[in-house]
């Protein structure tokens, strides 16, 4: 498995959340986040923001029609 540094893992985190990475690269990002002392908090914050944005889009879509 490819080893990623923090900067590269952070750069790829949005693509991981959006499901745009290959399986190998997604596994490398997930491995880094699981084993890094600093990246998990940032990743959790990104997932939270992404989830809230999706919920707002869905809510706006259902209230518009």
RABEL-V32003 format. One line per field, one symbol per residue. ss: DSSP state (@ for helix, = for strand, . for the rest). psi: psi as a letter, one per 20 degrees, with the letter a starting at -180 (. if undefined). burial: b if it has 24 or more other ideal C-beta (glycine too) atoms within 12 Angstrom, else e. Layout:
ss->???
psi->???
burial->???
This chain:
ss->.....@@@@@@@@@@@@.....@@@@@@@@@@@@@...@@@@@@@@@@@@@@@@@@@@@@@@@@.
psi->qppqrggggghigghghikjqrgghghgghgghhjpihhhggggggggggghggggggghhhih.
burial->eeebeeeebbebbeebbeeeeeeebbebbbebbeebeebeebbeebeeeeeeeeeeeeeeeeeee
